Amino acid sequence: MNVIEAIRGRLIVSCQAYPGEAMRDPRTMAQVAQATVAGGAAAVRVQGEEDVRHTSAAVDVPVIGLIKDGNDGVFITPTMDHALAVARAGAHVVALDGTRRPRPDGRTLAETIAGLRERADVLVMADCGSLDDAHAAEDAGADLVGTTLAGYTGNRPLTDGPDLALLEDVVRSVGVPVVAEGRIHTSAQAAAALATGAHAVCVGTAITHPTTITSWFVDALGAPGEPVGG
Ligand SMILES: CC(=O)N[C@H](C=O)[C@@H](O)[C@H](O)[C@H](O)COP(=O)(O)O
């Protein structure tokens, strides 16, 4: 499977439930992934070894896998061991922290990517938070760079929607395919992200996180008994 070609100009859907949530079950996430593929997702992105295993068996599109460990600092597939576990679970692409921050196992991003390549036949997506991250990730050998961490590392503002300014800069100056990811909440934002020249667009929350989507609607209705906008 040529993953890079399979996702060119297409939508990737991130299917993740968070610790303690009702949908936090690998079978549930595999079913959510199947539902998004039925709607036209060209690839899916899933978190956790078991989610990768179940989803890879359930869908015939590329699976981008990651393991989150913690929720601050370097937490997306932070070490070589996590990356190998994602690859062994059947992911076609291993997504990992692509920032320049120190990693918990002391390896550099370049060492992690090289070590992974020696042991597994996978592509690597570097989740970046800034233009400098994206350049460093390309130099470190990443096959794809994503804007996944824009707004979460202190390098960029936490924009309401996608950080299109960063995306434009990354697309203009990085040689590897760029995945637009992070806070893409509408189909118009997805189209705008692709129009920057991004290789693919990844949407998570707005498609697969019903708790958040519900809260958007609840908030729009205002407090019970109060007129909207009043
Ligand atoms: C920052 C971080 O931890 N991002 C995670 C990475 O896998 C996920 O929680 C996001 O849902 C994913 O990146 C898609 O983004 P959005 O849900 O905004 O469409």
The ligand as an SDF file (V2000), in Angstrom:
LIG
                    3D

 19 18  0  0  0  0  0  0  0  0999 V2000
   -2.9180   17.8160   20.8720 C   0  0  0  0  0  0  0  0  0  0  0  0
   -3.3150   16.3730   20.8880 C   0  0  0  0  0  0  0  0  0  0  0  0
   -3.1850   15.7260   21.8870 O   0  0  0  0  0  0  0  0  0  0  0  0
   -3.7980   15.8810   19.7270 N   0  0  0  0  0  0  0  0  0  0  0  0
   -4.2300   14.5160   19.6420 C   0  0  0  0  0  0  0  0  0  0  0  0
   -3.3720   13.7660   18.7410 C   0  0  0  0  0  0  0  0  0  0  0  0
   -3.5100   12.6630   18.3920 O   0  0  0  0  0  0  0  0  0  0  0  0
   -5.7160   14.3140   19.5090 C   0  0  0  0  0  0  0  0  0  0  0  0
   -6.2460   14.4940   20.7990 O   0  0  0  0  0  0  0  0  0  0  0  0
   -6.4840   15.1990   18.5150 C   0  0  0  0  0  0  0  0  0  0  0  0
   -7.8510   14.8490   18.6230 O   0  0  0  0  0  0  0  0  0  0  0  0
   -6.0480   15.0460   17.0710 C   0  0  0  0  0  0  0  0  0  0  0  0
   -4.7920   15.6350   16.8930 O   0  0  0  0  0  0  0  0  0  0  0  0
   -7.0030   15.6980   16.0550 C   0  0  0  0  0  0  0  0  0  0  0  0
   -7.1810   17.0420   16.3550 O   0  0  0  0  0  0  0  0  0  0  0  0
   -8.6320   17.6650   16.5970 P   0  0  0  0  0  0  0  0  0  0  0  0
   -9.3220   16.7850   17.6040 O   0  0  0  0  0  0  0  0  0  0  0  0
   -8.3960   19.0430   17.1150 O   0  0  0  0  0  0  0  0  0  0  0  0
   -9.3480   17.6430   15.2620 O   0  0  0  0  0  0  0  0  0  0  0  0
  1  2  1  0
  2  3  2  0
  2  4  1  0
  4  5  1  0
  5  6  1  0
  5  8  1  0
  6  7  2  0
  8  9  1  0
  8 10  1  0
 10 11  1  0
 10 12  1  0
 12 13  1  0
 12 14  1  0
 14 15  1  0
 15 16  1  0
 16 17  2  0
 16 18  1  0
 16 19  1  0
M  END
$$$$
